[in-house]
Amino acid sequence: MRHDVTSSRHDVPRLEAIQHACRYGRVVMTGHAVDEAESAHVQARDIEHAIRSATRAVVQGSKVRLEGGTDLDGDGLVVVVCEIQCGLKVVTVW
């Protein structure tokens, strides 16, 4: 996966909105995200924790990469989401 750093920017209001949606259970996992989570040995609650604990939201086109978050064991976990009308769609994790 290519990450174009030159067009990325940290978006504090977007991070807060994403974390708000997560707090209220508005998270949907794509099939790809489920596969990646299984490969990384993380569960849905780890992903939700990583979203809630993220410190940075990097906007990349229609996707937002959440950085600085951790799973329930304290290990770093990056989550990529797309915002949708009713909440969030988790696209991938690593």
C-alpha positions in Angstrom: 0.0 0.0 0.0 1.4 3.4 -1.0 1.1 6.3 1.5 1.5 9.7 0.0 2.8 11.8 2.8 2.9 15.0 0.8 -0.9 15.2 0.5 -1.6 14.0 4.1 -2.7 16.4 6.8 -3.7 15.9 10.5 -7.4 16.8 11.1 -8.3 17.2 14.7 -12.1 17.8 14.2 -12.2 14.6 12.0 -10.4 12.6 14.7 -12.9 13.8 17.3 -15.9 12.9 15.0 -14.5 9.4 14.3 -13.9 8.8 18.0 -17.4 10.0 18.7 -18.9 7.5 16.2 -16.9 4.7 17.7 -18.1 5.5 21.2 -21.6 5.1 20.0 -21.0 1.8 18.2 -21.3 3.1 14.7 -18.4 1.0 13.3 -18.8 -1.5 10.3 -15.9 -3.8 9.3 -15.3 -4.6 5.6 -14.4 -8.1 4.6 -10.8 -6.9 3.9 -10.6 -5.4 7.4 -11.8 -8.6 9.0 -9.1 -10.6 7.1 -6.4 -8.1 8.1 -7.5 -8.2 11.7 -7.4 -11.9 11.8 -3.9 -11.8 10.2 -2.8 -9.3 12.8 -4.4 -11.4 15.6 -6.6 -8.5 16.8 -10.3 -8.5 17.6 -13.0 -5.9 17.0 -12.6 -4.6 20.6 -8.9 -4.0 19.9 -9.8 -2.0 16.8 -12.3 0.0 18.7 -9.7 0.7 21.4 -7.2 1.8 18.7 -9.8 4.2 17.3 -10.6 5.7 20.7 -7.0 6.0 21.7 -5.7 7.4 18.4 -3.8 10.7 18.6 -3.7 11.6 15.0 -6.0 11.4 12.0 -4.2 11.7 8.6 -6.6 12.4 5.8 -5.8 10.6 2.5 -8.4 11.3 0.0 -11.7 9.7 1.1 -9.9 7.6 3.8 -8.5 8.6 7.2 -5.6 6.8 8.7 -5.7 6.8 12.5 -2.3 6.7 14.1 -1.0 6.6 17.7 -3.7 4.2 18.9 -3.1 0.9 20.7 -4.9 -2.4 21.0 -6.0 -3.6 24.4 -2.5 -5.0 25.1 -0.9 -1.6 24.5 0.6 -2.6 21.1 0.4 0.1 18.4 -2.4 -0.5 15.9 -3.1 1.7 12.8 -6.7 1.8 11.6 -7.9 3.2 8.2 -11.5 4.3 8.0 -13.9 5.8 5.6 -16.6 7.9 7.1 -20.1 7.0 6.1 -23.5 8.6 6.8 -24.3 6.4 9.8 -20.8 6.1 11.2 -17.5 4.5 10.2 -16.4 1.7 7.8 -13.1 0.2 8.8 -11.1 -0.4 5.7 -7.9 -2.0 7.0 -5.7 -2.4 10.0 -2.0 -3.1 10.6 
